[in-house]
Amino acid sequence: MEIQSNYKQNLSILIHLLGWALFGLVIFILSPLSSGVERPFEFWLKQGINLSLLIAVFYINYFYFIPRVLFKNRIPLFLSINLLTGIACILFLILYDDWVNMQELMHKAYRPDVPYTPRPRNYYWDISQLLIFFMVIGISTSIASVQKWQADEAEKLEQKRQQINSELTYLKAQINPHFFFNTLNNIYSLTNIDVEKAKTALLKLSRMMRYVLYETEKTHTLLSKEIDFINDFIELMKMRLSSKVKLEITIPEKFQDAAIAPMLLLPFIENCFKHGVSSQKESMITIQIDISDHQLTLETRNGIFKSSENTPEGNASGIGLQNTKRRLALLYDHRYNLFIDDQNPENEFKVLLKIDLK
């Protein structure tokens, strides 16, 4: 990281040096030489002074006035400072011309055989110099503004990344520990009835915990791993369900793999079992996942049973869904559609989520 930073800094310095060398060569050397007239030393000294003033003004403006005045929203003061500085620089060059008697020197260079007669100063060149001055000010302001915009955007992206990571960490904490404890209890009970089934369940739970611990450390994971995680979750949840709960699960076995944010689907599916199961009434849970043309579609449907809200698992359900909505907005922006319907005659909680995985 330090080497890359030094490389960028050295490259920036080189660009500035080349830029000023090209600017000074064209404006202050090649342009006067194109006339074919040998000019006096005082003229070239003035060109050097002029270029030095422009360089000084550029960097004073760049490092001091732009960040401390312009970016503090003190625009009138910033414009006044640069206007007065420009006029001061031009007045300094005029005084220099008078001091070395530049008009006479230039007359002798261009018309050595014609006697010199003093004339009023031609302010056209002074106005041209002032325009060059303001051009340099404009360039320095533009560069500083673009760099500030880039820095602000980079900071926003970093904040967004940190926010996503913190929200994912919070989501991991929301994976209900009661699910793991109850699943372990069920597996323990299975060991007295069906050892092979208990081993399979333990393997699924181990795979889920490995996914939560390792895959969620990444920004993205493979969709196939996310689907495996969902399948394991559903299979383990079945161990806790009575015969009164009917499941309609449609999850494709073969599909084109893609990258997806980890644990993005779980809250919607977990919500089905949190609120869609009744200990007294028959209930139906529908979970459908479709993957085609780089688009993932998740559709869930479950009944709403108020009693489930009194369970430890039900208490945290709303937080998980809100957190997931926020993650979708941060990670996929305009590449997803989420429709939730919890106000309908069927008293069902319906979710339709579509994500563009391209």
Buried (B, 14 or more C-beta within 10 A) or exposed (E): EEEEEEEEEEEEEEEBEEEBEEBBEEBBEEEEEEEEEEBBEBBEEBBEBBBEBBBEBBEBBBEEBBEEBBEEEBEEEBEEBBBEBBEEBBEEBBEBBEEBEBBEBBBEBEEEEEEBEEEEEEEEEBEEBBEBBEEBBEBBBEBBEEEBEEEEEEEEEEEEEEEBEEBBEBBBEBBBEEBBEBBEEBBEEBEEEEEEEBEBBBEBBEBBEEBBEEBBEEEBBBBBBBBBBBBBBBBBBEBBBEEEBEBEBEBEEEBEEBEBBBBBBBBBBBBBBBBBBBEEEEBBBBBBBBBEEEBBBBBBBBBBBEEBBEBEBBBBBEBBBEBBEBBBEBBBEEEBEBEBEEEEEEEBBBBBBBBBBE
